[in-house]
């Protein structure tokens, strides 16, 4: 009989942190196309809209940096719970600003202006603190509780949850769009975001802390109990898999303490510096490829490609955008099922090539069939009019680009960093890599609205070229890590062979397998 609580259900539930991320992306990208939003916030364009969109990334940057201290001191689980509290504060701010704007009140000494942009930015920064904490610690939590052979698939659930959040938020917004002549069109979807955060906060009380964090606290009895709970259906503490993993963790902790290593000094020391920069680079390339920006500005892109500028239809654009999110979510499923077979390195290489193709295609179609927008004061200054085939091709390319990202860089950027660092610096290193993600994300969110208005189709060519750069980097720098235990990563990165000859769990029997066989013989 299968237990309700096991490593699969726990990893899936903790991925609600990714659901919050998806909610936040969709909560801004889809609403930007509605006249209610533009009227209330003074038709924000260019840098102004970029600041509003990028506020969540700015908060996430600082949230990610703080995650290392919180995750090491409070545990991964408790730190994630703290993040959900911040999320609720940021989301409920939407209701407070609505109340203030309706009754002309001042909240926290901040004047509710006619547009409410300052308060909107503050709310998004507060919510961003949660996103930064959870986006760093949820993959760590999932990686530290997962068996090595399915670790990639379990961490990929976070990416599926991001897509699910996009879809759910879009449906909420579509329903709210029928609330005519009211700011509830965009306030209600923002406020609803508190529900999954409350569910995650309360549900985590039922889940264990990770065995590797417990080991760092010398709570060895709990380590053994948690491993038995996660690895065996009957919580057998004498099972060979449990004893082998316990011993491997114990040896790793002993080695770290015998070396008397300072985690901060080691983080930037010669041995770990390359690995830290590798994780930061993967997060940066995943953003620079531009595929994630399609989600933030998909409404602008689809409207520029398909809509009659004299007769805009925001609900139609929402429906078109929904297919992007649905395809993105569904395309994550093969990654969950098979990423531990086809590997991290190959996913990044193939994803970068296809990502470049879609970006070049979108840019080329806009260049060949586009023209200056006859309407002034619009988010898009370059549109396609009278060429429906070109518009539909761009739309299809956006869908396929979303699928490409969902099967490659999207999940791998969360899988790879938590598994390549030793326990003593894992939280600190992942906080830096995640902060890199959000720092680059913020700069792009700030710049993309202006770039879409100034250099137009050339922006997609730039994104395509970044994807080529990502392919070259992955080819020469990324090692394969599939099916190796977290404690074997030093061996993976220090064996001295060329990157493209990285050995894997399929071709190599590591120390963990030998330990399991030893305990099986004893039993």
N, C-alpha and C positions, 0 to 999 in steps of 0.2 A: 504493500500500500504506500502510495507516494504522499509525503507530508505536504501540508499546505505551505509551510515555511521551509524553503530550501534555497540553494544558491541562485536558482533561476528566478523565483518569485521575489527574493530580496533585491537582486540586481535590477529587476524590472520596476519594482516599487521605488527604489532610490532614484531611478531615472526620471522621476517626476521633476527633479531639478532641471533636466533638459526640457521638459514640458514648459516650464516657466520661461526658459530662453525662447522657445518657439512662440509662445504667447506674445512675448515682448516684440519680437521681430514683426509679426503680423499685425500687432496692435498699432504700429506706426505705418507700415508699408501700405496697408489696405485703406486706412483712413485718409491718407493724403489726397486721395482722389475725390473726396466728397466736399461739396460746397459748404456744408455746415462747418467743417473743420477749417477751411480756408477763410471763411467769413469771421469766425470767432477769433482766430489767431492772426488776422490781418494779412491773409494770403502770403504766408512765408515762402520765400523762394531763395535759391542760391545758398549763400553762407548761413542765412538765418534758419532755413530748413535743415541745413547740415548740422547746425549746433543742436537743434531739437532732436534730430535723429541720433546724433553722436553722443548725446548726454548719457544714454544708457551705457555706451562703451567706456566713457570717462569714469563713471562709477564702477564699472566692472574691472577696469584697470586697477583701481585702488583696492577693490574687494579681492582681486586675485593676489595682489601683493600681501594682503593681510592674512590670506588663507594659510600660509605656512605656519605662522605663529599660532593661529587658532587651531589648525588641524593637529599640530604636535602637542599642544598643551591641553586642549579640551577633548581631543579625539576627533577623528573624521566625522563621526556621527553627530556629536553635539555641535560642532562647528556648522554643519549643514543645517541643523535646526535653528541656530542663530541666524543664518542667512535667510531662512523662510520668514523669520520675524521681521527682518529688514524689508523683505519683499512686500509683506502685508502693509507695512508703514508707507512704502512708496506707492502701492496701488491705491490704498485708501486716501492718499493725498488727492487723487482724482476727484473723489466725492467731496472732499473739503474745498477744493478749488471751485467745484460746481456750486456748492452752497454759498461760498464767498462771492462768486460772480453774480449769483442770483440775488443776493441780499446786500451787495456792496459792502462787505465786511473786510477787515484786515486780519490776516492770520499770521501769527508768529512775526509781527512787525513787518511783514512783506505785503505791500499794497497790491491787492488784486486788480491789476490794470485791465483796460478794456480788452486786451488780447489774452492775458493770462500766461504769456510765454515764460516769464521768469519762474512762476510756480510750477508750470509744466516741466521745465528743465530740472528743477530741484527734485520733483517727484521721480523723474526718470533716473537721476543720479543716485537717489536712495535705493530704488529698485535695482539699479546696476550693481550696487555693492553686493546684493544677494547673488546676482548672476555671476559675478566674479568669484565669489566664495564657492558656490555650488559647481560651477564649470571646472574649477580646479580640483575640488575634493570628491565630487561624485565619481569621476573616473578612478581616482585613487582608491576610494572605498570599494568600488567594483573590482578593480585589479587585485586588491589585497585579499579579497574573499574568494576569488575565482580559481578553479583548477587550471593548470597551465594549458591543457589541450583545448579549452573552450573560453579562455580569457578574452580573446579578441572579440568573439561573438557576444559575450556578456557585456563588455564595455560598449560595443556598438549599439546596444539598446538605448544608450543615451542619445545617439543620433536619431534613432527611430522616434524617441519621445519628442525631440525637437520638431521633427516633421509633423507629428501628431498635434503638437501645440499650435503649429501654423494652421493646420486644417481646422481644428476646433475654434480657434479665434476667428478665422475667416467666416465660419458658419454663424458665429455669434454676431459678427459685424454685419453680415448680410441681413439677419433678422432685425438688428437695430437700425438698419438703413431705412426701414419703413416708418420709423418714428419721425414724422415730418416736423420741421421748424423747431427743433429742440437740440440742445447740446448733448442730450442723452445718446444721440447717434454715435458719438465717440466716447463719452464718459462711461456709459454702461459696460462696454467691452473691457475698458481699463479696470473697472471695479471688480468685475467677475473673476479677474485673474487671482484674487486672493484665495479662491476655493481650493485649487490644487496645492497651494502653499500650506494651508491649514491641514490638509490631508497628509502631506509629507511630514509636517512637524509632529503630528500626533502619532502617525504610523511608525516613525523611527524609534519610539519608545519600546516597541516590540522586537526590535532587531538588535543583534549583538554588535559590539565594537569589533574592529578588524583584529585578527590574531596577531598581526605584525605590530600594530600599535600597542596591544596588550603586552607583547614581548618586550618592547622598549621600556615599559613600566614595570618589568619584572613580575608580571601577574601570570606566572607560568601555568598554574592550575586552570585559569580561565582560557589560556591559549589552547591547551589540550582539549578542553570541553568545547570550545568554539570550533576547532578544527574537526572534532568528531561530529558535531552538529551539522557542519557544512559538507563534509565528505562522505558520511555514511547515513543510510536511512534509519538505522537503529542507534545512532550516537555511540558507536563502539570506539572507545578510546584506545583499544589495543589493535585496531585495524592497521595493516602495514602501510597503507597510504597516509593515514593520520600520523603514525609514528615517524615515517620518513620525512614528511613535511615539517613536523615538530622539530626533529633533529636538525634539519637543514636551517630552519629559522634560528635555532639555538646556536649553531655553529657560526652563523653570520653575525649574530649579536655579540658573541664572544670575541670574534675576530675584530670587530669594530672597537670594542672596549680595550682589547690588548694593544691595538695600534694607537689608542688615545688620540683619535682624530677629532679635530675641531670642524664641525659641520660647515660653518660659514667659510673657514679658510679653505677647506677641501672643495667647496662649491666652485671656487674660482682658481683652484690649484691646477697644475699641469695635467693631472690624471683625469679630472672630471670636466675641465673647461670645454674640451671638444664635445663631450656628450651634452653638456648644458647648451652650448651653442647650436648643436644639432636639433635639440627639442625646440629651441626658440625659432630656428630657421623653418622648421616644418610648420609651426603655427603661423609664422609670417607669410610663407609662400601660400598657405591655404587661403589667406585673406587677399594677398596681392593678385591671385589668379582671377579675382573679380566674380567668381561664381556665387559667393555668398551675398555680394552686392545686388545680384538679381533679385533676391528675396526682399531686400530693403526697398528697392525702387522698381519692382516689377510692374506696378501700376503705371508709372511714368513710361516705361519701355513699351508695354503693350498698347498704351494709348497712342504713343508716337507712331507705332507700327500699323495700327488697325482702325483707330477711331476717326470719324469725321470731326475735324476741329470746330466746325460750326454747329455740331449737334452731339456733344459729349454725352456718354451714357456710363456713369460710374458703376451701376449695378452690373452691366455687361462686362466691364473690366474686372469686377470682383469675381464673376463667374470664370472668366478666362484665367485669372490669377489662381483660382482654386485648383485648376488642373496642375499648375506648377507645383503646388504644395502636396497634392495627392500623389503625383508621380514621385516627388522627392521622398515621401514617406514610404511608399511601396517599394521603391528602388533600394531602400536600406535593408529590406528583408534578406535578399541574397547575401549581403555583407554579414549579417548576423549569423546566417547558416554556414557560410563557407569561407569567411576571412581567415580562419585558422587553418584552412587547407591551402588557399592560394597565396597567402602571405601579405605582409605589410608593404614590402618593397615593390613587388609587382603591381599592387593596387595603386601606389603613388605614381609609378612610371606611366601606366596606361591612362590613369585619370588625368595626368598633366597633358598628355598628347591630345586626348579627346577634348579636354577643356580648351586648349588652344584652338582646335578646329572650330568649335562652336562659336568662340569669341570672334575669330577671324570671319566666319560666315555672317554673323550678325552685323559686324562692322562693315563688311563688304556690301551687304544688301542695303543698309542705310545709306552708304556712300553712293551706290549706283542708282537707287530709286527714290532717295529722299530729296527734300527741298526745305527752304526756310519756312517756318511756321507763319502763315498769314495773320494769325492772331497775336497780338502783343500781350506781354505780362503773363505768359504761360510758363509752366515748368519746362516744357519742351520747346526749344527753338528750332528743332530740325525734325520734320515729320514725313511720313510716307502717305501721299494722297493719290488715289486713283490707281493703285497697284495692289489689289487685294492678294494676289498670289505671293508677292514679296512679303506682305504683312503676315500672311499665314505661315510662311517659311520661317520668319523671325520668331513667331510665336512657338512653332514646333521646335526651333533651335533652343529657345529658352527652356522648354520642357525637357529636352534631351540633355541640356547642360545641367539642369537640376538633378536628373538621374545620374549623370556622370559624377557629380560632386557627392551624391549620396552613397555611391558605391566605391569611392576612393578617398579623396582628401578629407571629406566630411567626417567619417568615423575614425580614420587613421590618425587625424590630428588629436583625437581624444585617447585613442588606444596607445599610441607609441610613447609619449612622454612619461606616463605613470609607470611603465614597465621597464624602462631602460636605466633608471637610477637606483642605487642601493638605498636601503631603508633609511639610513642615517641622514640622507639629504633629499629624500624623495619629495616631501612636502615643499621644501624650500625651492628645489629645482623646478617642480611643476608649477609653483606659484609664479616663477619667472617666465616659464614658457607660456602660461595662460595669460599673464600680464602682457606679454608680447602680442598675443592674439588680439587682445582688446585694445592695446595701444595702436596697432596698425588698423584695426577695425574703426577706431575713432577717427583717425586721420582720413581714412577713405570715406567714412560717413560725412565728414566735414567737407571734403573736397568734391565728391561725386556730383551732388546737385549742381554746383557751379560748372564743373567740367562738362556735364551733359548739356549745359546751356552755351558753353563757349567753344569747346573743341568737338562737341557732338559725337559723330560716329568714330572719330579717331580714338576715343576713350576705349572702345572695344578692341581696337588693334593693340593698344598698350596692354590691356588685360591679357590678350592672346600671347603677346611677347613675354609677359611675366610667367605664363604657363610653360612656355618653352624653357625659361630660366629655371623653373621648378623641376622640370624633367631632367635637365643637366645636373642640377644639384643632387637630386635623389639618386641619379645614376652613379655618382662618384662618392656620395657621403652616407647614404642610408644603408644600414645593415639589417638583415632579416632577423626577426626575433620571435617568430611564431613557434609555439609549442615548447618554449623554454620556460623554466621557472624563474620567478623574479630574482632568486638568489644566484642564478647562473648567468646573469647579464654581464657581470665583470668578465667572465670567460668569453662571452660572445664578442665583446668590444676590445678584448686585449689579446686575442689569439694570434694576431699579426698577419693573417691572410688578407688579400685584397678584398675590398668591399663586395665586389660582384661574386666572390666565392664564399660568401657568408654561409656557414653551415647551419642547418636547421634541425629541429627535433625529429624530422622525418628521416634524415640521413645520419643522425648522430645520437647515440645513447649517452645521456648526460649522467651527472652524479646522482640526480634524483632517482633515476631508474635503477641505478646500482643499490641505492639505499632501500628502495622498495623490495628488490630481490633479496637483500640481506635479511630484512625483517620477515619476509615470507619464509625463508629457510628456518629462521629461529622459531617461527610459529609452527 
